[in-house]
Amino acid sequence: MKKFLKWLKSPASDFALFILLLILANLAAHNAFLRFDLTAPKSYSLSKASRSIVKNIEEPLNVRVFFADNLPAPYNGVAQYVKDILVEYKGAANSKFSVNYMDMSKPENEKIAREYGLHQIQIQEVKNNEVGFKQAYMGIVVSYGDSIELMDGITSVDGFEYSLTTKISKMISLSDTLAGLAGGEKITLTLYTSDALSSFRGQAEDALREGVAAANKKNLDRLAFRVVSPAAGEVDGLCEKYGLPRLNVQGKTGAVETAVFGAVLEYGEKFALLPVQIRRSLFGYGVGGLDDVEGTVSSALESLLSKTTKIGYITGHGEVSREAQANPYGQQDMNNAANFEAILSDMYELSDIDLSKDEIPVDMGLVIVNGPKADFSETELYKLDQFIMKGGNVLFFVDGVVPGQQDYYGNVSFTPNEVNIDRLLEKYGVSRGKNLVLDKNCYTQSDRQTGKMNLYWVPVLQKNSLAKKNVITKNLGYVIMLMNSSLDVTGAEANKNLRTTVLAKSSENSWTMDKNIMLNPNLMMPPAEKDKIKAQNLAVLLEGKFDSAFESAPELPESEESEDAGASAVNDAASTDFSKIESNAHLKAGVQSGKIIVFSSSNITTAQVMDGNASGNPIAMFLLNAVDYLNGNEDFCTMRTKGLSINTLTVKSAAFAKIMQYFNQFGLVALVAVCGLVILKKRSARRKQIDEKYNPDDERRIK
């Protein structure tokens, strides 16, 4: 032992200790390594949404990777990226997450891949100076419980994390979310009913209690039900907090009392208002909204605990159709939103809403108003307004001009789009121009007869025209818009309760046209006044608590208030004169923060610019990000736009782009050669100076 200690202290042990230190350092680094992602959009790092999802998995989730070995470039880079990002998933996940890399050189693994439904793809390979093709598997299989999802034909890294995370999110059911609630934590459904309306209480209480009991069987018994009779002084506070209807009830004594009646599903700071309220029917007053309590509670629970997947699509005012139709000549109509719906269908489901007949469902957090060309009724505008006051989100696509008459030569003139949706927008602080924004920085089209043609009504927005800090646009390299009008957000910016963000604007070389509009570049000359040539807002985001555009609820037509099929009459004249109940559910200001995005064109949702595939289509990514943001899925915006291919250079002009092209091809080579000559010249001069100093009498140098 003494000899060992002596050797350990002597220089003879230095080499052995150094080797031991290297081994221990490698073991430590293998288990606790650090990685730095220096890319601007964090392409090789997991987003917060991905980390949250895999960290809270309750059941085993397995990812099987079926990638062939020795893939040629660029597919080997894709395989390496998939492996690297799955390491990130594994590091962020709990013990329930596992990854298996299948050896595709084994026939049994190829059989497993075929049984899952994966397909081989044909890839090009250069080998021995010959170009050939080979079949290879490039896919993964995700299994969670009895559910299986495939990602087949992964030939690009763009959007990989987004696709994988959304598939995992879909597979994790609502029951997993409920199971993750701490201890005996409950989600509470409360029936608020004043004593003055006690005659209605029993009917509603029985129906709600039965509905909660039925919903509990499917939701791990996480729901609790209670009835609260608020004091008269508490009614105003409840109405303001939850947006409950405020009722004025006159008893037999003639005294008028303020009362409340409604049901609220609540968890933490979030809540959902159920459509349970006192309504008038043919038989008197009754409680409406009790037809399918179990379904209503389940829908409200889903909207409360998970991301909203249902989106309302307003119809009845000439909006852009969601259905692709052929014209009389058999050609496909390009003025529909079928492709827009297709790119949303991966996560969302659009559902038509006719506001003249329907209410906006309680489980719907977002509605889309896409290209209205006819006026809304007062009732329809009011439904939209109150939806926003309750914290609902709306995505507006409103055109400044619409097609008008067609002349003898087939040229179409455009006229102002006069629709009364402006009543809402202007109250919220957005003023819409009845014009067309034209931009010199636009899409160009080449024709054999006319040559190069500038389509001024198709602006190409570069990075400096997009919001740099907002997740919707910050990773987009460019966006091509179509037929936009101008938006003025001065009113919104002056409202201290709102946060205003200009998501997109035209370049500084743009102007507007509001008269004699025809899509002819030769007729679209910039104005002589320099102050009229400036950037115009094309898409804006408003967030916060909005002020209502209505002073009070509009009076319903007699046909709408005559009957409520869902209301059951209650006749109890002992305590209350029901002929003198006055309901006031009007909200003058928002009770929850809402979000509104206004695009000044509905054409960007049509097949004219959208092909149904979001990958590589900037406007599709823009719109998807807008929908995700309004639904609370902000992290999906970052995931979707992580692809490096969209980070393009800002193009000042076509001539500048051509100069940069030639510089990259030839200028860099010339620059390196010049630098080499300069360095060679300096080294020769330095050698000469040294020679003169230390060999002043050298005859060869003197000669």
Disulfide bonds with the S-S distance in Angstrom:
none
